[in-house]
Amino acid sequence: MFRKNYDIAVCGAGVAGVAAALACARRGMKTALIEKTTQPGGLATGGLVLVYLPLCDGLGRQMISGISEELLLAANRYGPRNPNFEWRTHGRYTARFSPSSFVLALDELLEESGVEVWLDTLITGAETEHGRLVSISVSNKSGPGNISANVFVDATGDADVVHLAGHPCRFSENSMTFWVIEHNENQRSSNDLDHSCQVAVHADPLENVYTCDPLSGKMVTDFILEGRRRYRRLLKTEYAAGIASRTSHYPISLQTVPPIRRGRSVVGRFTLDSTMAGRSFDDSVGVFGDWRKKGRLWQIPYRALLPAELAGVLVAGRCISAIGDAWEATRVIPVSAMTGEAAGTAAALAAAENRLPHELDYPRLERELRERNGFRLAFPQSAI
Ligand SMILES: Cc1cc2nc3c(=O)[nH]c(=O)nc-3n(C[C@H](O)[C@H](O)[C@H](O)COP(=O)(O)OP(=O)(O)OC[C@H]3O[C@@H](n4cnc5c(N)ncnc54)[C@H](O)[C@@H]3O)c2cc1C
Protein backbone atom coordinates (compact mmCIF):
# COMPACT_ATOMS: atom_id res chain seq x y z
CA MET A 1 0.00 0.00 0.00
CA PHE A 2 1.35 3.47 -0.89
CA ARG A 3 1.04 6.32 1.63
CA LYS A 4 1.07 10.08 1.09
CA ASN A 5 0.64 13.06 3.34
CA TYR A 6 -0.49 16.59 2.42
CA ASP A 7 -1.50 19.80 4.12
CA ILE A 8 -4.78 19.58 2.23
CA ALA A 9 -6.40 16.83 0.20
CA VAL A 10 -9.16 17.93 -2.17
CA CYS A 11 -11.38 15.04 -3.19
CA GLY A 12 -12.92 15.25 -6.67
CA ALA A 13 -11.70 17.51 -9.48
CA GLY A 14 -14.94 19.04 -10.73
CA VAL A 15 -15.02 22.83 -10.91
CA ALA A 16 -15.50 22.95 -7.11
CA GLY A 17 -12.49 20.73 -6.47
CA VAL A 18 -10.30 22.60 -8.96
CA ALA A 19 -11.22 25.97 -7.38
CA ALA A 20 -10.59 24.60 -3.88
CA ALA A 21 -7.21 23.13 -4.88
CA LEU A 22 -6.12 26.36 -6.60
CA ALA A 23 -7.08 28.41 -3.52
CA CYS A 24 -5.03 26.10 -1.27
CA ALA A 25 -1.96 25.76 -3.49
CA ARG A 26 -1.79 29.51 -4.15
CA ARG A 27 -1.54 29.97 -0.37
CA GLY A 28 1.54 27.77 -0.30
CA MET A 29 -0.22 24.62 0.91
CA LYS A 30 1.02 21.20 -0.19
CA THR A 31 -2.19 20.23 -1.95
CA ALA A 32 -3.43 16.99 -3.50
CA LEU A 33 -6.36 16.85 -5.91
CA ILE A 34 -7.75 13.33 -6.27
CA GLU A 35 -9.96 12.44 -9.23
CA LYS A 36 -11.37 9.11 -10.37
CA THR A 37 -11.60 10.00 -14.08
CA THR A 38 -8.77 11.08 -16.36
CA GLN A 39 -9.58 14.78 -16.55
CA PRO A 40 -10.52 17.74 -14.35
CA GLY A 41 -13.84 19.55 -14.68
CA GLY A 42 -16.32 16.86 -13.58
CA LEU A 43 -19.78 17.45 -15.03
CA ALA A 44 -18.62 20.64 -16.77
CA THR A 45 -16.22 18.63 -18.95
CA GLY A 46 -16.85 14.87 -18.65
CA GLY A 47 -20.58 15.54 -18.31
CA LEU A 48 -20.47 17.78 -21.43
CA VAL A 49 -22.32 20.54 -19.55
CA LEU A 50 -20.85 23.33 -21.60
CA VAL A 51 -22.88 26.27 -20.34
CA TYR A 52 -21.19 28.33 -17.63
CA LEU A 53 -24.24 29.89 -15.99
CA PRO A 54 -24.12 33.55 -14.87
CA LEU A 55 -21.78 35.33 -12.51
CA CYS A 56 -24.11 38.34 -12.46
CA ASP A 57 -27.55 39.12 -11.05
CA GLY A 58 -29.20 39.82 -14.40
CA LEU A 59 -29.44 43.53 -13.53
CA GLY A 60 -25.97 44.44 -14.72
CA ARG A 61 -24.14 43.73 -11.46
CA GLN A 62 -21.43 41.13 -11.02
CA MET A 63 -22.00 38.93 -7.97
CA ILE A 64 -19.38 36.17 -8.32
CA SER A 65 -15.74 36.88 -9.09
CA GLY A 66 -12.48 35.25 -7.93
CA ILE A 67 -11.54 31.82 -9.27
CA SER A 68 -15.03 31.18 -10.62
CA GLU A 69 -14.61 34.14 -12.99
CA GLU A 70 -11.06 33.02 -13.77
CA LEU A 71 -12.42 29.60 -14.82
CA LEU A 72 -15.18 31.15 -16.95
CA LEU A 73 -12.57 33.21 -18.79
CA ALA A 74 -10.14 30.26 -19.07
CA ALA A 75 -12.82 27.92 -20.46
CA ASN A 76 -12.35 29.35 -23.94
CA ARG A 77 -8.57 29.78 -23.86
CA TYR A 78 -8.29 26.91 -26.36
CA GLY A 79 -11.80 27.15 -27.77
CA PRO A 80 -13.86 29.04 -30.31
CA ARG A 81 -16.36 30.90 -28.12
CA ASN A 82 -16.20 34.08 -26.05
CA PRO A 83 -17.99 34.88 -22.80
CA ASN A 84 -20.87 37.29 -23.17
CA PHE A 85 -18.91 40.52 -22.62
CA GLU A 86 -22.07 42.56 -23.32
CA TRP A 87 -23.72 41.23 -20.17
CA ARG A 88 -24.07 44.61 -18.45
CA THR A 89 -26.54 45.68 -21.14
CA HIS A 90 -27.56 42.42 -22.89
CA GLY A 91 -28.14 39.02 -21.35
CA ARG A 92 -26.07 37.70 -18.48
CA TYR A 93 -22.39 37.11 -17.68
CA THR A 94 -22.20 33.54 -19.00
CA ALA A 95 -20.07 31.53 -21.41
CA ARG A 96 -20.43 28.47 -23.58
CA PHE A 97 -17.29 26.43 -24.07
CA SER A 98 -15.85 23.28 -25.58
CA PRO A 99 -15.52 20.74 -22.72
CA SER A 100 -12.18 19.50 -24.06
CA SER A 101 -10.84 23.06 -24.35
CA PHE A 102 -11.80 23.60 -20.72
CA VAL A 103 -9.86 20.47 -19.69
CA LEU A 104 -6.69 21.87 -21.29
CA ALA A 105 -7.07 25.18 -19.46
CA LEU A 106 -7.80 23.49 -16.11
CA ASP A 107 -4.73 21.24 -16.49
CA GLU A 108 -2.68 24.36 -17.14
CA LEU A 109 -4.01 26.31 -14.14
CA LEU A 110 -3.44 23.35 -11.82
CA GLU A 111 0.07 22.83 -13.14
CA GLU A 112 0.98 26.52 -12.75
CA SER A 113 -0.23 26.59 -9.15
CA GLY A 114 1.69 23.47 -8.12
CA VAL A 115 -1.30 21.28 -7.18
CA GLU A 116 -0.33 17.60 -7.07
CA VAL A 117 -3.01 15.99 -9.24
CA TRP A 118 -3.94 12.31 -8.91
CA LEU A 119 -5.99 11.21 -11.91
CA ASP A 120 -7.48 7.75 -12.40
CA THR A 121 -7.56 7.45 -8.60
CA LEU A 122 -10.77 6.35 -6.91
CA ILE A 123 -11.51 7.25 -3.30
CA THR A 124 -12.77 4.06 -1.69
CA GLY A 125 -12.84 4.81 2.03
CA ALA A 126 -12.56 7.47 4.73
CA GLU A 127 -10.97 6.91 8.13
CA THR A 128 -11.89 8.87 11.24
CA GLU A 129 -10.42 9.26 14.72
CA HIS A 130 -12.52 10.76 17.51
CA GLY A 131 -14.96 12.28 15.02
CA ARG A 132 -12.26 13.76 12.77
CA LEU A 133 -11.47 12.69 9.21
CA VAL A 134 -7.78 11.75 9.21
CA SER A 135 -7.22 9.91 5.94
CA ILE A 136 -8.86 8.53 2.83
CA SER A 137 -8.30 5.20 1.11
CA VAL A 138 -7.70 5.30 -2.61
CA SER A 139 -7.10 2.83 -5.40
CA ASN A 140 -5.25 3.29 -8.67
CA LYS A 141 -2.78 1.45 -10.92
CA SER A 142 -0.30 1.22 -8.01
CA GLY A 143 -2.92 -0.66 -5.99
CA PRO A 144 -4.49 0.51 -2.74
CA GLY A 145 -3.19 3.66 -1.09
CA ASN A 146 -3.76 5.92 1.88
CA ILE A 147 -3.73 9.72 1.78
CA SER A 148 -3.64 11.68 5.02
CA ALA A 149 -3.98 15.45 5.37
CA ASN A 150 -4.51 18.14 7.97
CA VAL A 151 -7.73 19.20 6.25
CA PHE A 152 -9.89 17.61 3.53
CA VAL A 153 -12.30 19.14 1.06
CA ASP A 154 -15.06 16.85 -0.18
CA ALA A 155 -15.84 18.08 -3.70
CA THR A 156 -16.95 14.72 -5.09
CA GLY A 157 -20.34 16.08 -6.15
CA ASP A 158 -22.17 13.39 -4.19
CA ALA A 159 -20.38 13.81 -0.84
CA ASP A 160 -18.67 10.44 -1.27
CA VAL A 161 -16.02 11.13 1.38
CA VAL A 162 -18.44 12.29 4.05
CA HIS A 163 -20.72 9.35 3.19
CA LEU A 164 -17.82 6.85 3.35
CA ALA A 165 -16.94 8.29 6.78
CA GLY A 166 -20.43 7.27 7.92
CA HIS A 167 -21.83 10.79 8.27
CA PRO A 168 -25.53 11.40 7.42
CA CYS A 169 -26.38 12.72 3.96
CA ARG A 170 -29.51 13.65 2.03
CA PHE A 171 -30.77 12.47 -1.33
CA SER A 172 -32.85 14.10 -3.99
CA GLU A 173 -35.06 13.17 -6.86
CA ASN A 174 -33.48 13.61 -10.25
CA SER A 175 -34.55 14.00 -13.82
CA MET A 176 -32.76 12.80 -16.90
CA THR A 177 -31.42 14.85 -19.78
CA PHE A 178 -29.04 13.44 -22.31
CA TRP A 179 -26.22 15.69 -23.45
CA VAL A 180 -24.12 14.51 -26.35
CA ILE A 181 -21.68 16.21 -28.67
CA GLU A 182 -22.84 15.11 -32.07
CA HIS A 183 -22.76 15.74 -35.75
CA ASN A 184 -26.25 16.82 -36.74
CA GLU A 185 -26.85 18.37 -40.13
CA ASN A 186 -30.57 18.84 -39.61
CA GLN A 187 -30.80 20.56 -36.27
CA ARG A 188 -28.81 23.48 -34.93
CA SER A 189 -28.54 23.79 -31.19
CA SER A 190 -28.24 27.02 -29.22
CA ASN A 191 -25.23 25.32 -27.64
CA ASP A 192 -23.34 25.00 -30.93
CA LEU A 193 -19.66 25.55 -30.33
CA ASP A 194 -18.90 27.07 -33.66
CA HIS A 195 -21.39 27.90 -36.38
CA SER A 196 -18.86 27.13 -39.09
CA CYS A 197 -18.82 23.44 -38.16
CA GLN A 198 -21.66 21.04 -37.65
CA VAL A 199 -20.85 19.84 -34.21
CA ALA A 200 -23.81 20.49 -31.96
CA VAL A 201 -24.61 19.69 -28.40
CA HIS A 202 -27.96 18.13 -28.09
CA ALA A 203 -30.06 18.18 -24.95
CA ASP A 204 -32.78 15.66 -25.52
CA PRO A 205 -36.04 16.53 -23.74
CA LEU A 206 -36.08 13.58 -21.37
CA GLU A 207 -36.98 15.55 -18.28
CA ASN A 208 -38.76 14.20 -15.24
CA VAL A 209 -38.69 10.58 -16.14
CA TYR A 210 -36.29 9.07 -13.67
CA THR A 211 -35.54 9.36 -10.00
CA CYS A 212 -32.31 8.70 -8.12
CA ASP A 213 -33.47 8.55 -4.59
CA PRO A 214 -31.45 7.18 -2.87
CA LEU A 215 -28.15 7.10 -4.73
CA SER A 216 -26.63 3.66 -5.27
CA GLY A 217 -24.05 2.13 -7.58
CA LYS A 218 -26.69 0.14 -9.43
CA MET A 219 -28.97 3.16 -9.79
CA VAL A 220 -26.17 5.23 -11.32
CA THR A 221 -25.43 2.43 -13.81
CA ASP A 222 -29.12 2.12 -14.73
CA PHE A 223 -29.40 5.90 -15.12
CA ILE A 224 -26.42 6.05 -17.52
CA LEU A 225 -27.59 3.06 -19.57
CA GLU A 226 -31.16 4.37 -19.80
CA GLY A 227 -29.91 7.70 -21.19
CA ARG A 228 -27.88 5.95 -23.88
CA ARG A 229 -30.77 3.58 -24.63
CA ARG A 230 -33.10 6.56 -25.22
CA TYR A 231 -30.53 8.24 -27.45
CA ARG A 232 -30.17 5.05 -29.54
CA ARG A 233 -33.94 4.94 -29.85
CA LEU A 234 -34.00 8.56 -31.04
CA LEU A 235 -31.39 7.86 -33.73
CA LYS A 236 -33.10 4.65 -34.86
CA THR A 237 -36.42 6.47 -35.15
CA GLU A 238 -34.86 9.28 -37.19
CA TYR A 239 -33.05 6.83 -39.46
CA ALA A 240 -36.17 4.73 -39.99
CA ALA A 241 -38.31 7.79 -40.77
CA GLY A 242 -35.72 9.16 -43.20
CA ILE A 243 -35.35 12.35 -41.13
CA ALA A 244 -31.64 11.65 -40.70
CA SER A 245 -29.04 9.12 -41.77
CA ARG A 246 -25.90 7.61 -40.24
CA THR A 247 -23.87 10.28 -42.03
CA SER A 248 -26.07 13.27 -41.17
CA HIS A 249 -26.70 12.59 -37.47
CA TYR A 250 -24.39 10.60 -35.20
CA PRO A 251 -22.67 10.96 -31.80
CA ILE A 252 -19.09 12.23 -31.47
CA SER A 253 -18.63 12.34 -27.71
CA LEU A 254 -20.61 10.78 -24.86
CA GLN A 255 -20.60 11.69 -21.19
CA THR A 256 -17.96 10.07 -19.00
CA VAL A 257 -19.35 11.47 -15.74
CA PRO A 258 -22.86 10.39 -14.62
CA PRO A 259 -25.27 13.23 -15.54
CA ILE A 260 -26.79 13.46 -12.08
CA ARG A 261 -27.80 16.93 -10.98
CA ARG A 262 -28.65 16.29 -7.35
CA GLY A 263 -27.56 12.97 -5.91
CA ARG A 264 -26.36 13.13 -2.33
CA SER A 265 -25.62 16.21 -0.21
CA VAL A 266 -24.21 16.67 3.25
CA VAL A 267 -26.22 17.31 6.38
CA GLY A 268 -24.35 20.40 7.49
CA ARG A 269 -24.14 22.65 10.54
CA PHE A 270 -26.65 24.79 8.67
CA THR A 271 -28.95 23.89 5.79
CA LEU A 272 -29.86 26.42 3.15
CA ASP A 273 -33.46 25.92 2.10
CA SER A 274 -36.02 27.20 -0.40
CA THR A 275 -37.20 30.05 1.84
CA MET A 276 -33.76 31.65 2.17
CA ALA A 277 -33.29 33.61 -1.05
CA GLY A 278 -32.49 37.21 -0.07
CA ARG A 279 -31.50 36.25 3.48
CA SER A 280 -28.25 37.57 5.00
CA PHE A 281 -25.98 35.47 7.16
CA ASP A 282 -23.36 36.54 9.72
CA ASP A 283 -20.96 33.95 8.29
CA SER A 284 -21.51 34.58 4.56
CA VAL A 285 -18.87 33.11 2.25
CA GLY A 286 -20.36 34.50 -0.93
CA VAL A 287 -23.28 36.06 -2.78
CA PHE A 288 -24.66 34.85 -6.09
CA GLY A 289 -27.47 35.65 -8.48
CA ASP A 290 -30.01 32.90 -9.14
CA TRP A 291 -29.53 31.56 -12.68
CA ARG A 292 -33.29 31.21 -13.12
CA LYS A 293 -34.51 34.64 -12.03
CA LYS A 294 -32.99 38.07 -12.55
CA GLY A 295 -32.45 40.01 -9.34
CA ARG A 296 -32.96 37.04 -7.00
CA LEU A 297 -29.88 36.84 -4.78
CA TRP A 298 -28.61 34.28 -2.31
CA GLN A 299 -25.87 34.18 0.32
CA ILE A 300 -24.12 31.01 1.38
CA PRO A 301 -23.28 30.65 5.08
CA TYR A 302 -19.94 29.08 6.05
CA ARG A 303 -21.80 26.52 8.18
CA ALA A 304 -23.36 25.03 5.01
CA LEU A 305 -19.83 23.91 4.04
CA LEU A 306 -19.27 22.11 7.36
CA PRO A 307 -20.69 18.61 8.01
CA ALA A 308 -22.77 18.67 11.19
CA GLU A 309 -20.77 16.06 13.08
CA LEU A 310 -17.59 15.31 11.20
CA ALA A 311 -14.50 17.46 11.84
CA GLY A 312 -11.50 18.05 9.59
CA VAL A 313 -13.44 18.32 6.34
CA LEU A 314 -15.27 20.98 4.33
CA VAL A 315 -17.70 20.31 1.52
CA ALA A 316 -17.87 22.25 -1.75
CA GLY A 317 -19.86 22.30 -4.96
CA ARG A 318 -23.15 20.57 -5.60
CA CYS A 319 -23.06 18.55 -2.34
CA ILE A 320 -23.04 21.42 0.19
CA SER A 321 -25.80 21.47 2.79
CA ALA A 322 -28.71 22.79 0.72
CA ILE A 323 -32.14 21.40 -0.02
CA GLY A 324 -35.02 22.00 -2.43
CA ASP A 325 -34.85 25.22 -4.38
CA ALA A 326 -31.62 26.26 -2.61
CA TRP A 327 -29.94 23.07 -3.89
CA GLU A 328 -31.20 23.87 -7.38
CA ALA A 329 -29.75 27.40 -7.16
CA THR A 330 -26.38 26.44 -5.66
CA ARG A 331 -25.49 23.33 -7.67
CA VAL A 332 -24.55 25.08 -10.94
CA ILE A 333 -21.01 25.63 -12.28
CA PRO A 334 -20.35 29.26 -11.17
CA VAL A 335 -21.66 28.70 -7.64
CA SER A 336 -19.89 25.34 -7.30
CA ALA A 337 -16.61 27.03 -8.20
CA MET A 338 -17.37 29.82 -5.72
CA THR A 339 -18.05 27.41 -2.82
CA GLY A 340 -14.95 25.50 -3.92
CA GLU A 341 -12.80 28.59 -3.57
CA ALA A 342 -14.41 29.46 -0.22
CA ALA A 343 -13.82 25.93 1.10
CA GLY A 344 -10.23 25.91 -0.18
CA THR A 345 -9.54 29.29 1.40
CA ALA A 346 -10.96 28.13 4.75
CA ALA A 347 -9.02 24.85 4.53
CA ALA A 348 -5.77 26.73 3.91
CA LEU A 349 -6.34 29.13 6.81
CA ALA A 350 -7.26 26.25 9.14
CA ALA A 351 -4.20 24.22 8.11
CA ALA A 352 -1.90 27.23 8.53
CA GLU A 353 -3.26 27.92 12.02
CA ASN A 354 -3.33 24.22 12.94
CA ARG A 355 -7.06 24.42 13.61
CA LEU A 356 -10.04 22.44 12.45
CA PRO A 357 -12.25 24.22 9.88
CA HIS A 358 -15.13 24.63 12.34
CA GLU A 359 -12.76 26.30 14.83
CA LEU A 360 -11.74 28.95 12.32
CA ASP A 361 -12.25 32.55 13.34
CA TYR A 362 -14.93 33.79 10.89
CA PRO A 363 -13.71 37.45 10.80
CA ARG A 364 -10.32 36.12 9.67
CA LEU A 365 -11.96 34.10 6.86
CA GLU A 366 -14.21 37.02 5.96
CA ARG A 367 -11.19 39.34 5.59
CA GLU A 368 -9.34 36.82 3.43
CA LEU A 369 -12.36 36.21 1.16
CA ARG A 370 -13.11 39.90 0.79
CA GLU A 371 -9.61 41.35 0.49
CA ARG A 372 -7.61 38.62 -1.22
CA ASN A 373 -10.24 36.72 -3.20
CA GLY A 374 -12.29 39.82 -4.03
CA PHE A 375 -15.54 38.15 -2.95
CA ARG A 376 -18.77 40.01 -2.43
CA LEU A 377 -20.11 38.78 0.92
CA ALA A 378 -23.10 41.09 1.43
CA PHE A 379 -25.97 42.01 -0.88
CA PRO A 380 -25.61 45.31 -2.75
CA GLN A 381 -27.40 48.11 -0.88
CA SER A 382 -30.00 48.61 -3.62
CA ALA A 383 -31.01 44.96 -3.42
CA ILE A 384 -31.92 45.06 0.29
C1 LIG B 1 -27.65 17.17 -17.14
C2 LIG B 1 -27.06 18.34 -16.42
C3 LIG B 1 -27.15 19.61 -16.98
C4 LIG B 1 -26.59 20.70 -16.31
N1 LIG B 1 -26.64 21.92 -16.91
C5 LIG B 1 -25.92 22.96 -16.38
C6 LIG B 1 -25.74 24.16 -17.08
O1 LIG B 1 -26.24 24.33 -18.20
N2 LIG B 1 -24.96 25.13 -16.51
C7 LIG B 1 -24.42 25.00 -15.27
O2 LIG B 1 -23.75 25.94 -14.81
N3 LIG B 1 -24.60 23.87 -14.56
C8 LIG B 1 -25.29 22.83 -15.09
N4 LIG B 1 -25.40 21.65 -14.43
C9 LIG B 1 -24.84 21.55 -13.08
C10 LIG B 1 -23.34 21.54 -13.03
O3 LIG B 1 -22.79 20.96 -14.18
C11 LIG B 1 -22.81 20.76 -11.83
O4 LIG B 1 -23.67 20.77 -10.74
C12 LIG B 1 -21.46 21.34 -11.41
O5 LIG B 1 -20.59 21.24 -12.52
C13 LIG B 1 -20.99 20.58 -10.20
O6 LIG B 1 -19.61 20.75 -9.98
P1 LIG B 1 -18.93 19.98 -8.78
O7 LIG B 1 -17.48 20.25 -8.91
O8 LIG B 1 -19.61 20.30 -7.51
O9 LIG B 1 -19.24 18.43 -9.00
P2 LIG B 1 -18.91 17.43 -10.24
O10 LIG B 1 -18.81 18.16 -11.50
O11 LIG B 1 -19.86 16.33 -10.08
O12 LIG B 1 -17.43 16.96 -9.85
C14 LIG B 1 -17.17 15.95 -8.92
C15 LIG B 1 -15.86 15.26 -9.31
O13 LIG B 1 -15.52 14.30 -8.31
C16 LIG B 1 -15.12 13.09 -8.92
N5 LIG B 1 -15.43 12.01 -7.99
C17 LIG B 1 -16.66 11.65 -7.56
N6 LIG B 1 -16.56 10.61 -6.71
C18 LIG B 1 -15.24 10.32 -6.61
C19 LIG B 1 -14.51 9.33 -5.89
N7 LIG B 1 -15.11 8.44 -5.10
N8 LIG B 1 -13.17 9.29 -6.04
C20 LIG B 1 -12.54 10.20 -6.84
N9 LIG B 1 -13.18 11.16 -7.55
C21 LIG B 1 -14.52 11.21 -7.42
C22 LIG B 1 -15.96 13.03 -10.19
O14 LIG B 1 -15.38 12.18 -11.16
C23 LIG B 1 -15.99 14.49 -10.63
O15 LIG B 1 -14.90 14.82 -11.45
C24 LIG B 1 -25.96 20.53 -15.07
C25 LIG B 1 -25.86 19.25 -14.50
C26 LIG B 1 -26.41 18.17 -15.17
C27 LIG B 1 -26.28 16.80 -14.56
The ligand as an SDF file (V2000), in Angstrom:
LIG
                    3D

 53 58  0  0  0  0  0  0  0  0999 V2000
  -27.6450   17.1720  -17.1410 C   0  0  0  0  0  0  0  0  0  0  0  0
  -27.0640   18.3380  -16.4190 C   0  0  0  0  0  0  0  0  0  0  0  0
  -27.1480   19.6080  -16.9770 C   0  0  0  0  0  0  0  0  0  0  0  0
  -26.5920   20.6980  -16.3080 C   0  0  0  0  0  0  0  0  0  0  0  0
  -26.6410   21.9240  -16.9100 N   0  0  0  0  0  0  0  0  0  0  0  0
  -25.9190   22.9610  -16.3790 C   0  0  0  0  0  0  0  0  0  0  0  0
  -25.7440   24.1630  -17.0820 C   0  0  0  0  0  0  0  0  0  0  0  0
  -26.2380   24.3330  -18.1990 O   0  0  0  0  0  0  0  0  0  0  0  0
  -24.9640   25.1250  -16.5120 N   0  0  0  0  0  0  0  0  0  0  0  0
  -24.4220   25.0040  -15.2710 C   0  0  0  0  0  0  0  0  0  0  0  0
  -23.7540   25.9390  -14.8060 O   0  0  0  0  0  0  0  0  0  0  0  0
  -24.5990   23.8710  -14.5630 N   0  0  0  0  0  0  0  0  0  0  0  0
  -25.2940   22.8340  -15.0920 C   0  0  0  0  0  0  0  0  0  0  0  0
  -25.3970   21.6460  -14.4320 N   0  0  0  0  0  0  0  0  0  0  0  0
  -24.8440   21.5540  -13.0760 C   0  0  0  0  0  0  0  0  0  0  0  0
  -23.3390   21.5360  -13.0290 C   0  0  0  0  0  0  0  0  0  0  0  0
  -22.7940   20.9620  -14.1790 O   0  0  0  0  0  0  0  0  0  0  0  0
  -22.8120   20.7560  -11.8290 C   0  0  0  0  0  0  0  0  0  0  0  0
  -23.6720   20.7740  -10.7440 O   0  0  0  0  0  0  0  0  0  0  0  0
  -21.4590   21.3380  -11.4120 C   0  0  0  0  0  0  0  0  0  0  0  0
  -20.5870   21.2420  -12.5240 O   0  0  0  0  0  0  0  0  0  0  0  0
  -20.9850   20.5770  -10.2010 C   0  0  0  0  0  0  0  0  0  0  0  0
  -19.6120   20.7470   -9.9820 O   0  0  0  0  0  0  0  0  0  0  0  0
  -18.9290   19.9830   -8.7800 P   0  0  0  0  0  0  0  0  0  0  0  0
  -17.4780   20.2460   -8.9070 O   0  0  0  0  0  0  0  0  0  0  0  0
  -19.6100   20.2960   -7.5100 O   0  0  0  0  0  0  0  0  0  0  0  0
  -19.2410   18.4260   -8.9970 O   0  0  0  0  0  0  0  0  0  0  0  0
  -18.9060   17.4330  -10.2420 P   0  0  0  0  0  0  0  0  0  0  0  0
  -18.8120   18.1600  -11.5050 O   0  0  0  0  0  0  0  0  0  0  0  0
  -19.8600   16.3350  -10.0810 O   0  0  0  0  0  0  0  0  0  0  0  0
  -17.4260   16.9560   -9.8530 O   0  0  0  0  0  0  0  0  0  0  0  0
  -17.1680   15.9470   -8.9210 C   0  0  0  0  0  0  0  0  0  0  0  0
  -15.8640   15.2610   -9.3070 C   0  0  0  0  0  0  0  0  0  0  0  0
  -15.5210   14.3010   -8.3090 O   0  0  0  0  0  0  0  0  0  0  0  0
  -15.1250   13.0950   -8.9180 C   0  0  0  0  0  0  0  0  0  0  0  0
  -15.4320   12.0120   -7.9870 N   0  0  0  0  0  0  0  0  0  0  0  0
  -16.6650   11.6460   -7.5550 C   0  0  0  0  0  0  0  0  0  0  0  0
  -16.5640   10.6120   -6.7100 N   0  0  0  0  0  0  0  0  0  0  0  0
  -15.2420   10.3210   -6.6120 C   0  0  0  0  0  0  0  0  0  0  0  0
  -14.5100    9.3290   -5.8900 C   0  0  0  0  0  0  0  0  0  0  0  0
  -15.1140    8.4350   -5.1020 N   0  0  0  0  0  0  0  0  0  0  0  0
  -13.1700    9.2950   -6.0410 N   0  0  0  0  0  0  0  0  0  0  0  0
  -12.5390   10.2050   -6.8420 C   0  0  0  0  0  0  0  0  0  0  0  0
  -13.1810   11.1580   -7.5500 N   0  0  0  0  0  0  0  0  0  0  0  0
  -14.5230   11.2100   -7.4210 C   0  0  0  0  0  0  0  0  0  0  0  0
  -15.9650   13.0340  -10.1900 C   0  0  0  0  0  0  0  0  0  0  0  0
  -15.3800   12.1800  -11.1610 O   0  0  0  0  0  0  0  0  0  0  0  0
  -15.9870   14.4940  -10.6310 C   0  0  0  0  0  0  0  0  0  0  0  0
  -14.9040   14.8170  -11.4460 O   0  0  0  0  0  0  0  0  0  0  0  0
  -25.9600   20.5320  -15.0670 C   0  0  0  0  0  0  0  0  0  0  0  0
  -25.8640   19.2480  -14.5020 C   0  0  0  0  0  0  0  0  0  0  0  0
  -26.4150   18.1670  -15.1720 C   0  0  0  0  0  0  0  0  0  0  0  0
  -26.2770   16.7990  -14.5640 C   0  0  0  0  0  0  0  0  0  0  0  0
  1  2  1  0
  2  3  1  0
  2 52  2  0
  3  4  2  0
  4  5  1  0
  4 50  1  0
  5  6  2  0
  6  7  1  0
  6 13  1  0
  7  8  2  0
  7  9  1  0
  9 10  1  0
 10 11  2  0
 10 12  1  0
 12 13  2  0
 13 14  1  0
 14 15  1  0
 14 50  1  0
 15 16  1  0
 16 17  1  0
 16 18  1  0
 18 19  1  0
 18 20  1  0
 20 21  1  0
 20 22  1  0
 22 23  1  0
 23 24  1  0
 24 25  2  0
 24 26  1  0
 24 27  1  0
 27 28  1  0
 28 29  2  0
 28 30  1  0
 28 31  1  0
 31 32  1  0
 32 33  1  0
 33 34  1  0
 33 48  1  0
 34 35  1  0
 35 36  1  0
 35 46  1  0
 36 37  1  0
 36 45  1  0
 37 38  2  0
 38 39  1  0
 39 40  1  0
 39 45  2  0
 40 41  1  0
 40 42  2  0
 42 43  1  0
 43 44  2  0
 44 45  1  0
 46 47  1  0
 46 48  1  0
 48 49  1  0
 50 51  2  0
 51 52  1  0
 52 53  1  0
M  END
$$$$
